[in-house]
Amino acid sequence: MHTDTKRARIAVAAVFTVHGAVAGSWATRIPWLQDHLALDSAALGLALFFPALGAFVAMPMSGRLVHRYGGRTATRVLLALWCAALALPTLAPGFPWLCAALFLYGAAAGTCDVAMNAQGVVVEQRLGRSVMSGLHGMWSVGALAGAGVGALAAEFAVDARLHHAATALVLLVAGAVVSRGLLDTRPEPGEQPPPRFAVPSRAILAIGVVGFCATFAEGAGRNWAAVYIEDVTGAGAGLAAACFAVFSLAMSVTRLAGDLVVDRLGPVLTVRAGGLLAAAGCVLVAVARTPGPGVAGFVLLGLGVAVTVPLVFAAGGNATPTPGQGVAGIATITYLSGLVAPAVIGWVADVTSLPAAFGLIAAVSLAGVGLAGSLRPRSAVREASVVEPAGR
């Protein structure tokens, strides 16, 4: 069993990497898509609302899917759908089709996110030590790799439709191979299945609000870094795409070392320090008018938000009778942040400016600092178990 668990840790780390590579590939070509469809900041912000909307709608059903089909099968199928969905947005001939494609893209992203994080929680439980930050670090490594290829494609003016179609095919094959080592988690005989549409409990809500703040800031960096560096600081398309790669690198390094940091500082102090760092990065971005300070601000933002989301997912997975149910609840809340953030940032940028929007993100990061006490270790499973789930 121990050998199977170690093999599963490697497999789930590889799944996180593939998932991140899809996200990184998408983010670096957002400026291409904006130019291709002639979208202003408000329209782009509205379009970027739809991936989070698709995820938000689909994720509450994810715990039930994992329970019914088993962790390995659910993760493999959902990962394949997520890889294939990468090719959809750049093929959209107009704004309405783009929104529909991004809705499907988000639904695939969110359900796969729940399944692979539930796998991570089970592996962590069986190993008896923290691994979630490292797994999310591998997601950032994948995002960095995808962003690196995307930066090269942007620099050499490769059509994003060709770039994303080829990348989707490669990652689809890679995902099918690496996911074979996942744990085939099955429900115990007589175990009550999660509700078909799981509403987060009070315990999950308390943890999830912290994730909401961190995801708001992280999503801003992921979706707007390239656009900001190109539009506000006047950088070229290659440097703008590379800014996202540097942002991803900062998150990767921090998450890979995050388990050691959490063991030393504890989750509350780690989240508070990270929130202050993220807020400082947003302020630096907001005042930057040349590429150097802007990129430095995004680096600080990436360092600050990196470990919070893994901590929130780990806490949520341990706060309910089944990891999938808790992870689905946390993911629903954090993706709600992703649901509102692009539209809010796009609206603020359109009414005022992108620098003003990053001032708002700094304030959200500081709110997470004040709420970090909800991650203090406690008997979350017992608290969650007395909350009657909805939908039965």
Order of alpha helices (4+ residues) and beta strands (2+ residues): alpha-alpha-alpha-alpha-alpha-alpha-alpha-alpha-alpha-alpha-alpha-alpha-alpha-alpha-alpha-alpha-alpha-alpha
